[in-house]
Amino acid sequence: MIIYLISYSLCFIFARLGWFLPSGLVLMLAGVWLYWKDYRASGNLIHLRGLFCLFFIGGQGLSCFKLSSLQRQWSGMTWLCFFLAVVSFYLAYWLAGRILGEDKGQHWMKKQARGRGGVLPWEHRMELRKFEGSLFTAIGIVTGISAAAFLAEALILGYVPFFLRGVPHAYSYFHISGLHYFTVSCVLVPSLYVLYFLGKDERKKGRNVLAFLFTAVSLLIPVLCVSRFQLILAAGMAAFTVLGVNRRIRLWHGAALLGAMIPAYLVLTIARSHDVAYLNGIFQMKNPAMPIFITQPYIYIAHNYDNFDFLVANLPGHAFGLRMLFPLWALTGLKFLVPALVNYPIYVNKEELTTLTLIYDAYYDFGVVGVALFSAILGAACFLLNRKARQLKNPVGYVFYAQVAMYMVLSFFTTWFSNPATWFYLAVTGAVYLWVEYR
């Protein structure tokens, strides 16, 4: 943490002096260092604390470049909140280890990463085969429910977003309250298929073909919805499930996956009618000649921190838990009975750019205290999940881990744990877990 404290201080000073490039670079290097430290100790590419540090700190460093005219100098309170988010998470993770005992599984994971063990951490590939039938059934059921919900939405709304042209926000309107949660549950299927594929019986060719087709349908649904986010989430969780099961995977495998996702991302961008002129008009880059394939990911990462700063500057009063309890109001239907529960506006400095950071709602509810407390709870929870991962007998547990790993990677993107879809995904995964356990 000493490296981070020094780096953060330098970043703050450089930013105040207007030296934006060195300000961002020094903080990004600090994020890389903290990730490397956890990876080196554990041999785990998807160590939850390491991922949070790499992507939350790295995203903040990227935002410090101030490449868009939309970005301004952050307030002192904003800087304090970003600092406390990392420190609270990091120290809570460390303190949980001291209280509950250090995660001895770290060394075991390191051995698995470098050794000649089987695909599964606990024994061999055959260990997973006993779950093959129940995993196949789960894949079929989740895909069937998701596809049925998608077709119902398409019939009721009268269109499929992929086939519309000239409507940049078609997916935003492709949403029937309650039903859409079942549509997007398709993102879990590729992760379940990974587990099935690793333990499949080659002799059961018909079942193997059906499992592949179910997975293809589950990936087709985000494409038809023109949802880049759902596609990235599905692919990312599947990749992290592989990394959870087989820690001999190397960094270049992740780079290959990322390269394979780029064409799909570009196709969906075109399908959403997001041409270069439209996007440049929104992003307002200081250098208008900068290529769109750089400006778009930059804005979707960097601008979220500026939205947080806008919240800090403009929030008239705190919500005292109502924002973070939104999943309860949404999933129980209380938001329709008592609209005042969700009558809290979102504060962003550009109407089209509505993505947020992980700590946005924590500040909205309780200010800087909320940020520190939320981050500490999340850090302790990640320690427990990292520790539990080495004791898994039910392979669906790796899907739980993969989900949380994706939320750490995308910690710069939105308020995951006050998003009802997050808890719906976890509930569906829990149901699959119990089914596999029962079978």
DRENDO-1510 file (C-alpha; in Angstrom, 1 decimal, always signed):
<recs>
REC; n; res; u; v; w
REC; 1; MET; +0.0; +0.0; +0.0 .
REC; 2; ILE; +3.0; +2.3; +0.5 .
REC; 3; ILE; +3.5; +2.3; -3.3 .
REC; 4; TYR; -0.2; +3.2; -3.8 .
REC; 5; LEU; -0.1; +6.0; -1.2 .
REC; 6; ILE; +3.0; +7.6; -2.9 .
REC; 7; SER; +1.5; +7.2; -6.3 .
REC; 8; TYR; -1.9; +8.6; -5.3 .
REC; 9; SER; -0.2; +11.7; -3.8 .
REC; 10; LEU; +1.9; +12.2; -6.9 .
REC; 11; CYS; -1.2; +11.8; -9.1 .
REC; 12; PHE; -3.1; +14.4; -7.1 .
REC; 13; ILE; -0.3; +16.9; -7.2 .
REC; 14; PHE; +0.3; +16.4; -11.0 .
REC; 15; ALA; -3.4; +16.8; -11.6 .
REC; 16; ARG; -3.6; +20.1; -9.7 .
REC; 17; LEU; -0.6; +21.3; -11.7 .
REC; 18; GLY; -2.4; +20.4; -14.9 .
REC; 19; TRP; +0.1; +17.7; -15.8 .
REC; 20; PHE; -2.6; +15.2; -16.8 .
REC; 21; LEU; -0.5; +12.6; -18.7 .
REC; 22; PRO; +2.0; +11.9; -15.8 .
REC; 23; SER; -0.9; +12.1; -13.3 .
REC; 24; GLY; -2.7; +9.3; -15.0 .
REC; 25; LEU; +0.3; +7.2; -15.8 .
REC; 26; VAL; +1.6; +7.1; -12.2 .
REC; 27; LEU; -1.8; +5.9; -10.9 .
REC; 28; MET; -2.1; +3.3; -13.6 .
REC; 29; LEU; +1.3; +1.9; -12.8 .
REC; 30; ALA; +0.2; +1.7; -9.1 .
REC; 31; GLY; -2.9; -0.4; -10.1 .
REC; 32; VAL; -0.7; -2.7; -12.2 .
REC; 33; TRP; +1.7; -3.1; -9.2 .
REC; 34; LEU; -1.0; -4.0; -6.8 .
REC; 35; TYR; -2.5; -6.5; -9.2 .
REC; 36; TRP; +0.9; -8.1; -9.9 .
REC; 37; LYS; +1.6; -8.3; -6.1 .
REC; 38; ASP; -1.6; -10.4; -5.6 .
REC; 39; TYR; -1.0; -12.5; -8.7 .
REC; 40; ARG; +2.6; -13.2; -7.7 .
REC; 41; ALA; +1.5; -14.3; -4.2 .
REC; 42; SER; -1.4; -16.5; -5.4 .
REC; 43; GLY; -0.8; -17.6; -9.0 .
REC; 44; ASN; -4.4; -16.6; -9.6 .
REC; 45; LEU; -5.0; -14.4; -12.6 .
REC; 46; ILE; -8.5; -13.5; -11.3 .
REC; 47; HIS; -7.6; -12.7; -7.7 .
REC; 48; LEU; -10.5; -10.5; -6.7 .
REC; 49; ARG; -8.5; -7.9; -4.8 .
REC; 50; GLY; -6.0; -7.7; -7.6 .
REC; 51; LEU; -8.7; -7.3; -10.2 .
REC; 52; PHE; -10.4; -4.5; -8.2 .
REC; 53; CYS; -7.1; -2.6; -7.8 .
REC; 54; LEU; -6.1; -3.1; -11.4 .
REC; 55; PHE; -9.3; -1.9; -13.0 .
REC; 56; PHE; -10.7; +0.6; -10.5 .
REC; 57; ILE; -7.3; +2.4; -10.0 .
REC; 58; GLY; -6.4; +1.9; -13.6 .
REC; 59; GLY; -9.7; +3.4; -14.7 .
REC; 60; GLN; -9.2; +6.4; -12.5 .
REC; 61; GLY; -5.7; +6.8; -13.9 .
REC; 62; LEU; -7.1; +6.7; -17.5 .
REC; 63; SER; -9.7; +9.4; -16.5 .
REC; 64; CYS; -6.9; +11.6; -15.2 .
REC; 65; PHE; -5.7; +12.0; -18.8 .
REC; 66; LYS; -8.6; +14.5; -19.4 .
REC; 67; LEU; -8.8; +13.8; -23.1 .
REC; 68; SER; -12.4; +15.0; -23.4 .
REC; 69; SER; -13.7; +18.6; -23.1 .
REC; 70; LEU; -16.4; +17.2; -20.9 .
REC; 71; GLN; -13.9; +16.5; -18.1 .
REC; 72; ARG; -13.0; +18.9; -15.4 .
REC; 73; GLN; -10.7; +19.1; -12.3 .
REC; 74; TRP; -12.2; +16.9; -9.6 .
REC; 75; SER; -13.1; +18.3; -6.2 .
REC; 76; GLY; -11.2; +17.4; -3.1 .
REC; 77; MET; -14.1; +15.2; -1.8 .
REC; 78; THR; -14.0; +13.2; -5.1 .
REC; 79; TRP; -10.3; +12.5; -4.7 .
REC; 80; LEU; -10.9; +11.5; -1.0 .
REC; 81; CYS; -13.7; +9.1; -2.0 .
REC; 82; PHE; -11.7; +7.3; -4.7 .
REC; 83; PHE; -8.8; +7.0; -2.2 .
REC; 84; LEU; -10.9; +5.6; +0.6 .
REC; 85; ALA; -12.6; +3.1; -1.8 .
REC; 86; VAL; -9.3; +1.5; -2.5 .
REC; 87; VAL; -7.8; +1.7; +0.9 .
REC; 88; SER; -10.9; +0.4; +2.7 .
REC; 89; PHE; -11.3; -2.5; +0.3 .
REC; 90; TYR; -7.6; -3.4; +0.5 .
REC; 91; LEU; -7.3; -3.1; +4.3 .
REC; 92; ALA; -10.6; -5.0; +4.9 .
REC; 93; TYR; -9.4; -7.8; +2.7 .
REC; 94; TRP; -6.1; -7.9; +4.7 .
REC; 95; LEU; -7.8; -7.6; +8.1 .
REC; 96; ALA; -10.2; -10.5; +7.2 .
REC; 97; GLY; -7.2; -12.6; +6.5 .
REC; 98; ARG; -5.6; -11.7; +9.8 .
REC; 99; ILE; -8.8; -12.4; +11.8 .
REC; 100; LEU; -9.9; -15.6; +10.0 .
REC; 101; GLY; -6.5; -16.9; +9.1 .
REC; 102; GLU; -4.4; -16.2; +6.0 .
REC; 103; ASP; -5.7; -17.8; +2.8 .
REC; 104; LYS; -3.5; -20.9; +2.7 .
REC; 105; GLY; -5.2; -21.8; -0.5 .
REC; 106; GLN; -3.1; -19.1; -2.2 .
REC; 107; HIS; +0.0; -21.3; -2.2 .
REC; 108; TRP; -2.1; -24.3; -3.3 .
REC; 109; MET; -3.4; -22.3; -6.2 .
REC; 110; LYS; +0.1; -21.3; -7.1 .
REC; 111; LYS; +1.0; -25.0; -7.2 .
REC; 112; GLN; -1.9; -25.7; -9.4 .
REC; 113; ALA; -1.0; -22.9; -11.8 .
REC; 114; ARG; +2.5; -24.2; -12.3 .
REC; 115; GLY; +2.1; -27.9; -11.8 .
REC; 116; ARG; +1.0; -30.8; -13.9 .
REC; 117; GLY; -2.4; -31.3; -12.1 .
REC; 118; GLY; -5.6; -32.1; -13.9 .
REC; 119; VAL; -8.0; -29.6; -15.3 .
REC; 120; LEU; -9.9; -29.3; -12.0 .
REC; 121; PRO; -8.2; -28.1; -8.9 .
REC; 122; TRP; -9.4; -31.0; -6.7 .
REC; 123; GLU; -8.6; -33.9; -8.9 .
REC; 124; HIS; -9.0; -34.9; -12.6 .
REC; 125; ARG; -11.3; -34.2; -15.5 .
REC; 126; MET; -13.4; -37.3; -14.6 .
REC; 127; GLU; -14.4; -35.6; -11.4 .
REC; 128; LEU; -16.5; -33.1; -13.4 .
REC; 129; ARG; -18.1; -35.7; -15.5 .
REC; 130; LYS; -20.4; -36.8; -12.7 .
REC; 131; PHE; -22.1; -33.4; -13.0 .
REC; 132; GLU; -22.5; -33.6; -16.7 .
REC; 133; GLY; -26.1; -34.6; -16.8 .
REC; 134; SER; -27.3; -31.9; -14.4 .
REC; 135; LEU; -25.2; -29.2; -16.1 .
REC; 136; PHE; -26.8; -30.2; -19.4 .
REC; 137; THR; -30.3; -29.9; -18.0 .
REC; 138; ALA; -29.5; -26.5; -16.4 .
REC; 139; ILE; -28.1; -25.2; -19.7 .
REC; 140; GLY; -31.2; -26.3; -21.6 .
REC; 141; ILE; -33.6; -24.8; -19.0 .
REC; 142; VAL; -31.9; -21.4; -18.7 .
REC; 143; THR; -31.5; -21.1; -22.5 .
REC; 144; GLY; -35.2; -22.1; -23.0 .
REC; 145; ILE; -36.5; -19.6; -20.5 .
REC; 146; SER; -34.3; -16.8; -21.8 .
REC; 147; ALA; -35.3; -17.5; -25.4 .
REC; 148; ALA; -39.0; -17.6; -24.5 .
REC; 149; ALA; -38.7; -14.3; -22.7 .
REC; 150; PHE; -36.9; -12.7; -25.6 .
REC; 151; LEU; -39.5; -13.9; -28.1 .
REC; 152; ALA; -42.3; -12.6; -25.8 .
REC; 153; GLU; -40.6; -9.2; -25.6 .
REC; 154; ALA; -40.2; -9.1; -29.3 .
REC; 155; LEU; -43.8; -10.0; -30.0 .
REC; 156; ILE; -45.2; -7.6; -27.4 .
REC; 157; LEU; -43.0; -4.6; -28.4 .
REC; 158; GLY; -43.2; -5.5; -32.1 .
REC; 159; TYR; -39.5; -5.3; -33.1 .
REC; 160; VAL; -36.0; -6.8; -32.6 .
REC; 161; PRO; -33.3; -4.2; -32.0 .
REC; 162; PHE; -30.8; -5.7; -34.3 .
REC; 163; PHE; -33.0; -5.2; -37.4 .
REC; 164; LEU; -33.7; -1.6; -36.7 .
REC; 165; ARG; -31.7; +1.2; -38.4 .
REC; 166; GLY; -31.3; +4.8; -37.4 .
REC; 167; VAL; -32.4; +4.2; -33.8 .
REC; 168; PRO; -29.3; +4.5; -31.6 .
REC; 169; HIS; -31.0; +3.6; -28.3 .
REC; 170; ALA; -33.3; +0.8; -29.6 .
REC; 171; TYR; -32.1; -1.6; -26.9 .
REC; 172; SER; -32.9; +0.9; -24.1 .
REC; 173; TYR; -36.6; +0.6; -25.1 .
REC; 174; PHE; -36.5; -3.2; -25.6 .
REC; 175; HIS; -37.5; -3.9; -22.0 .
REC; 176; ILE; -40.6; -5.2; -20.4 .
REC; 177; SER; -40.3; -4.8; -16.6 .
REC; 178; GLY; -39.8; -8.1; -14.9 .
REC; 179; LEU; -39.7; -10.2; -18.0 .
REC; 180; HIS; -36.4; -8.7; -19.2 .
REC; 181; TYR; -34.5; -10.2; -16.3 .
REC; 182; PHE; -35.3; -13.7; -17.7 .
REC; 183; THR; -34.2; -12.6; -21.2 .
REC; 184; VAL; -30.8; -11.5; -20.0 .
REC; 185; SER; -30.2; -14.6; -17.9 .
REC; 186; CYS; -28.8; -16.1; -21.1 .
REC; 187; VAL; -25.4; -14.5; -20.0 .
REC; 188; LEU; -25.0; -17.4; -17.5 .
REC; 189; VAL; -25.2; -20.2; -20.1 .
REC; 190; PRO; -21.6; -19.9; -21.6 .
REC; 191; SER; -20.1; -20.3; -18.1 .
REC; 192; LEU; -22.2; -23.4; -17.5 .
REC; 193; TYR; -21.2; -24.7; -20.9 .
REC; 194; VAL; -17.6; -24.3; -20.0 .
REC; 195; LEU; -18.1; -26.6; -17.0 .
REC; 196; TYR; -20.0; -29.1; -19.2 .
REC; 197; PHE; -17.5; -29.0; -22.0 .
REC; 198; LEU; -14.5; -29.7; -19.6 .
REC; 199; GLY; -16.2; -32.8; -18.3 .
REC; 200; LYS; -18.3; -34.0; -21.3 .
REC; 201; ASP; -18.4; -37.6; -22.4 .
REC; 202; GLU; -17.3; -37.7; -26.0 .
REC; 203; ARG; -19.5; -40.7; -26.6 .
REC; 204; LYS; -22.7; -38.7; -26.0 .
REC; 205; LYS; -22.5; -36.8; -29.3 .
REC; 206; GLY; -26.1; -35.9; -29.5 .
REC; 207; ARG; -26.1; -34.3; -26.0 .
REC; 208; ASN; -22.8; -32.5; -26.8 .
REC; 209; VAL; -24.3; -31.0; -30.0 .
REC; 210; LEU; -27.4; -29.8; -28.2 .
REC; 211; ALA; -25.4; -28.2; -25.4 .
REC; 212; PHE; -23.3; -26.3; -28.0 .
REC; 213; LEU; -26.5; -25.2; -29.8 .
REC; 214; PHE; -28.1; -24.0; -26.6 .
REC; 215; THR; -25.0; -22.0; -25.9 .
REC; 216; ALA; -25.0; -20.5; -29.4 .
REC; 217; VAL; -28.6; -19.4; -28.9 .
REC; 218; SER; -27.7; -17.8; -25.6 .
REC; 219; LEU; -25.0; -15.8; -27.3 .
REC; 220; LEU; -27.3; -14.9; -30.2 .
REC; 221; ILE; -29.8; -13.2; -27.8 .
REC; 222; PRO; -27.4; -10.3; -26.8 .
REC; 223; VAL; -26.6; -9.9; -30.5 .
REC; 224; LEU; -30.3; -9.6; -31.4 .
REC; 225; CYS; -30.8; -7.2; -28.5 .
REC; 226; VAL; -27.8; -5.2; -29.8 .
REC; 227; SER; -26.4; -5.3; -26.2 .
REC; 228; ARG; -22.6; -5.2; -26.3 .
REC; 229; PHE; -22.6; -5.2; -22.5 .
REC; 230; GLN; -24.5; -8.5; -22.2 .
REC; 231; LEU; -22.2; -10.1; -24.8 .
REC; 232; ILE; -19.1; -8.9; -23.1 .
REC; 233; LEU; -20.5; -10.1; -19.7 .
REC; 234; ALA; -21.3; -13.5; -21.0 .
REC; 235; ALA; -17.9; -14.0; -22.7 .
REC; 236; GLY; -16.0; -12.6; -19.8 .
REC; 237; MET; -17.7; -14.8; -17.2 .
REC; 238; ALA; -17.1; -17.8; -19.4 .
REC; 239; ALA; -13.4; -17.0; -19.6 .
REC; 240; PHE; -13.2; -16.4; -15.9 .
REC; 241; THR; -14.9; -19.8; -15.3 .
REC; 242; VAL; -12.2; -21.4; -17.3 .
REC; 243; LEU; -9.6; -19.6; -15.3 .
REC; 244; GLY; -11.2; -20.6; -12.0 .
REC; 245; VAL; -11.3; -24.3; -13.0 .
REC; 246; ASN; -7.9; -24.4; -14.8 .
REC; 247; ARG; -5.4; -22.0; -13.4 .
REC; 248; ARG; -2.7; -23.1; -15.8 .
REC; 249; ILE; -4.3; -20.7; -18.3 .
REC; 250; ARG; -1.9; -17.9; -19.3 .
REC; 251; LEU; -2.3; -14.2; -20.0 .
REC; 252; TRP; -2.1; -14.7; -23.8 .
REC; 253; HIS; -5.3; -16.8; -23.7 .
REC; 254; GLY; -7.1; -13.8; -22.3 .
REC; 255; ALA; -5.6; -11.6; -24.9 .
REC; 256; ALA; -6.8; -14.0; -27.6 .
REC; 257; LEU; -10.4; -13.9; -26.2 .
REC; 258; LEU; -10.3; -10.1; -26.2 .
REC; 259; GLY; -9.1; -10.1; -29.8 .
REC; 260; ALA; -12.0; -12.4; -30.8 .
REC; 261; MET; -14.5; -10.1; -29.1 .
REC; 262; ILE; -13.5; -7.0; -31.0 .
REC; 263; PRO; -15.2; -7.8; -34.3 .
REC; 264; ALA; -18.5; -8.6; -32.5 .
REC; 265; TYR; -18.2; -5.4; -30.6 .
REC; 266; LEU; -17.8; -3.4; -33.9 .
REC; 267; VAL; -20.7; -5.2; -35.5 .
REC; 268; LEU; -23.0; -4.4; -32.6 .
REC; 269; THR; -21.8; -0.7; -32.6 .
REC; 270; ILE; -22.8; -0.4; -36.3 .
REC; 271; ALA; -26.1; -2.2; -35.6 .
REC; 272; ARG; -26.9; +0.4; -32.9 .
REC; 273; SER; -26.6; +3.2; -35.5 .
REC; 274; HIS; -23.6; +4.6; -33.6 .
REC; 275; ASP; -21.7; +6.1; -36.4 .
REC; 276; VAL; -18.5; +8.1; -35.9 .
REC; 277; ALA; -20.1; +11.5; -36.3 .
REC; 278; TYR; -22.8; +10.7; -33.7 .
REC; 279; LEU; -20.2; +9.3; -31.2 .
REC; 280; ASN; -17.8; +12.2; -31.7 .
REC; 281; GLY; -20.6; +14.7; -31.1 .
REC; 282; ILE; -21.2; +13.1; -27.7 .
REC; 283; PHE; -17.6; +12.4; -26.6 .
REC; 284; GLN; -16.3; +15.9; -27.4 .
REC; 285; MET; -12.6; +14.8; -27.5 .
REC; 286; LYS; -10.0; +17.6; -27.4 .
REC; 287; ASN; -8.3; +15.9; -30.3 .
REC; 288; PRO; -11.1; +15.4; -32.9 .
REC; 289; ALA; -8.8; +13.3; -35.1 .
REC; 290; MET; -8.4; +10.6; -32.5 .
REC; 291; PRO; -9.6; +7.2; -33.9 .
REC; 292; ILE; -13.1; +6.2; -32.7 .
REC; 293; PHE; -11.8; +2.7; -31.5 .
REC; 294; ILE; -9.7; +4.6; -28.9 .
REC; 295; THR; -12.2; +7.3; -27.9 .
REC; 296; GLN; -15.1; +5.0; -27.4 .
REC; 297; PRO; -13.6; +2.7; -24.8 .
REC; 298; TYR; -11.8; +5.7; -23.3 .
REC; 299; ILE; -15.1; +7.5; -22.6 .
REC; 300; TYR; -16.9; +4.4; -21.4 .
REC; 301; ILE; -14.1; +4.0; -18.8 .
REC; 302; ALA; -12.9; +7.5; -18.0 .
REC; 303; HIS; -16.2; +9.5; -18.0 .
REC; 304; ASN; -17.7; +7.4; -15.1 .
REC; 305; TYR; -15.3; +9.0; -12.7 .
REC; 306; ASP; -16.4; +12.4; -13.9 .
REC; 307; ASN; -20.0; +11.5; -13.4 .
REC; 308; PHE; -19.1; +10.6; -9.8 .
REC; 309; ASP; -17.5; +14.1; -9.4 .
REC; 310; PHE; -20.7; +15.6; -10.8 .
REC; 311; LEU; -22.7; +13.7; -8.2 .
REC; 312; VAL; -20.5; +15.0; -5.4 .
REC; 313; ALA; -20.9; +18.6; -6.7 .
REC; 314; ASN; -24.6; +18.5; -7.3 .
REC; 315; LEU; -26.2; +16.1; -4.8 .
REC; 316; PRO; -28.6; +18.1; -2.6 .
REC; 317; GLY; -29.1; +15.4; +0.0 .
REC; 318; HIS; -28.4; +11.8; +0.7 .
REC; 319; ALA; -30.9; +8.9; +0.1 .
REC; 320; PHE; -29.9; +7.0; +3.3 .
REC; 321; GLY; -30.0; +3.5; +1.8 .
REC; 322; LEU; -32.9; +3.8; -0.6 .
REC; 323; ARG; -30.6; +3.9; -3.7 .
REC; 324; MET; -28.7; +0.8; -2.7 .
REC; 325; LEU; -31.9; -1.1; -1.8 .
REC; 326; PHE; -33.2; -0.5; -5.3 .
REC; 327; PRO; -32.9; -4.3; -6.1 .
REC; 328; LEU; -35.4; -4.9; -3.3 .
REC; 329; TRP; -37.9; -2.4; -4.6 .
REC; 330; ALA; -37.5; -3.6; -8.2 .
REC; 331; LEU; -37.6; -7.4; -7.7 .
REC; 332; THR; -40.5; -7.3; -5.2 .
REC; 333; GLY; -42.5; -4.8; -7.3 .
REC; 334; LEU; -42.6; -2.2; -4.5 .
REC; 335; LYS; -41.4; +0.4; -6.9 .
REC; 336; PHE; -44.8; +0.3; -8.6 .
REC; 337; LEU; -46.7; +0.5; -5.4 .
REC; 338; VAL; -44.6; +3.2; -3.7 .
REC; 339; PRO; -42.9; +5.2; -6.5 .
REC; 340; ALA; -41.3; +7.5; -4.0 .
REC; 341; LEU; -38.9; +4.7; -3.1 .
REC; 342; VAL; -37.1; +5.1; -6.4 .
REC; 343; ASN; -37.8; +8.7; -7.1 .
REC; 344; TYR; -34.1; +9.7; -7.0 .
REC; 345; PRO; -32.6; +11.3; -10.1 .
REC; 346; ILE; -29.3; +10.2; -11.5 .
REC; 347; TYR; -26.6; +12.9; -11.7 .
REC; 348; VAL; -24.5; +12.8; -14.8 .
REC; 349; ASN; -22.9; +15.7; -16.8 .
REC; 350; LYS; -23.9; +14.3; -20.2 .
REC; 351; GLU; -27.4; +12.8; -20.8 .
REC; 352; GLU; -26.1; +10.1; -23.1 .
REC; 353; LEU; -23.3; +9.0; -20.9 .
REC; 354; THR; -25.0; +7.3; -17.9 .
REC; 355; THR; -22.4; +4.7; -16.8 .
REC; 356; LEU; -21.2; +5.1; -13.2 .
REC; 357; THR; -18.6; +3.8; -10.8 .
REC; 358; LEU; -19.0; +1.0; -8.3 .
REC; 359; ILE; -19.2; +3.4; -5.4 .
REC; 360; TYR; -21.7; +5.9; -6.9 .
REC; 361; ASP; -24.7; +4.7; -4.9 .
REC; 362; ALA; -22.7; +4.3; -1.8 .
REC; 363; TYR; -21.9; +8.0; -1.9 .
REC; 364; TYR; -25.5; +8.9; -3.0 .
REC; 365; ASP; -26.8; +7.1; +0.2 .
REC; 366; PHE; -24.3; +8.0; +2.9 .
REC; 367; GLY; -21.6; +10.2; +1.5 .
REC; 368; VAL; -17.9; +9.5; +2.1 .
REC; 369; VAL; -18.8; +7.3; +5.1 .
REC; 370; GLY; -20.9; +5.1; +2.8 .
REC; 371; VAL; -18.0; +4.8; +0.3 .
REC; 372; ALA; -15.6; +3.6; +3.0 .
REC; 373; LEU; -18.1; +1.2; +4.6 .
REC; 374; PHE; -19.3; -0.3; +1.4 .
REC; 375; SER; -15.8; -0.8; +0.1 .
REC; 376; ALA; -14.7; -2.4; +3.4 .
REC; 377; ILE; -17.7; -4.8; +3.3 .
REC; 378; LEU; -16.9; -5.7; -0.3 .
REC; 379; GLY; -13.2; -6.3; +0.5 .
REC; 380; ALA; -14.0; -8.7; +3.3 .
REC; 381; ALA; -16.6; -10.5; +1.2 .
REC; 382; CYS; -14.0; -10.9; -1.6 .
REC; 383; PHE; -11.6; -12.4; +0.8 .
REC; 384; LEU; -14.2; -15.0; +1.9 .
REC; 385; LEU; -15.0; -15.8; -1.7 .
REC; 386; ASN; -11.3; -16.2; -2.7 .
REC; 387; ARG; -10.9; -18.5; +0.3 .
REC; 388; LYS; -14.0; -20.5; -0.5 .
REC; 389; ALA; -12.9; -21.1; -4.1 .
REC; 390; ARG; -10.3; -23.6; -3.1 .
REC; 391; GLN; -12.8; -25.8; -1.2 .
REC; 392; LEU; -15.4; -26.1; -4.0 .
REC; 393; LYS; -16.9; -29.5; -4.7 .
REC; 394; ASN; -19.9; -28.2; -6.7 .
REC; 395; PRO; -18.5; -26.7; -10.0 .
REC; 396; VAL; -21.2; -24.1; -10.3 .
REC; 397; GLY; -19.4; -22.3; -7.5 .
REC; 398; TYR; -16.9; -21.2; -10.1 .
REC; 399; VAL; -19.7; -19.4; -11.9 .
REC; 400; PHE; -20.4; -17.4; -8.7 .
REC; 401; TYR; -16.7; -16.6; -8.5 .
REC; 402; ALA; -16.6; -15.6; -12.2 .
REC; 403; GLN; -19.5; -13.2; -11.8 .
REC; 404; VAL; -17.9; -11.4; -8.9 .
REC; 405; ALA; -14.6; -11.3; -10.8 .
REC; 406; MET; -16.4; -9.6; -13.7 .
REC; 407; TYR; -17.9; -7.1; -11.3 .
REC; 408; MET; -14.4; -6.3; -10.1 .
REC; 409; VAL; -13.1; -5.9; -13.6 .
REC; 410; LEU; -16.0; -3.6; -14.5 .
REC; 411; SER; -15.8; -1.7; -11.2 .
REC; 412; PHE; -15.4; +1.5; -13.2 .
REC; 413; PHE; -18.6; +0.8; -15.1 .
REC; 414; THR; -21.7; +0.8; -12.8 .
REC; 415; THR; -23.1; +0.2; -9.3 .
REC; 416; TRP; -23.2; -3.6; -9.6 .
REC; 417; PHE; -24.5; -4.4; -6.1 .
REC; 418; SER; -27.5; -2.0; -6.3 .
REC; 419; ASN; -28.4; -3.3; -9.7 .
REC; 420; PRO; -31.4; -5.8; -9.6 .
REC; 421; ALA; -30.0; -7.7; -12.6 .
REC; 422; THR; -26.9; -8.6; -10.6 .
REC; 423; TRP; -28.9; -10.2; -7.8 .
REC; 424; PHE; -31.2; -11.9; -10.3 .
REC; 425; TYR; -28.1; -13.5; -11.9 .
REC; 426; LEU; -26.8; -14.6; -8.5 .
REC; 427; ALA; -30.3; -16.0; -7.7 .
REC; 428; VAL; -30.4; -18.0; -11.0 .
REC; 429; THR; -26.8; -19.2; -10.3 .
REC; 430; GLY; -27.9; -20.2; -6.8 .
REC; 431; ALA; -30.8; -22.2; -8.2 .
REC; 432; VAL; -28.5; -24.0; -10.7 .
REC; 433; TYR; -26.1; -24.7; -7.8 .
REC; 434; LEU; -28.8; -26.3; -5.7 .
REC; 435; TRP; -30.0; -28.3; -8.7 .
REC; 436; VAL; -26.5; -29.7; -9.4 .
REC; 437; GLU; -26.0; -30.3; -5.7 .
REC; 438; TYR; -29.3; -32.2; -5.5 .
REC; 439; ARG; -28.7; -34.3; -8.6 .
</recs>
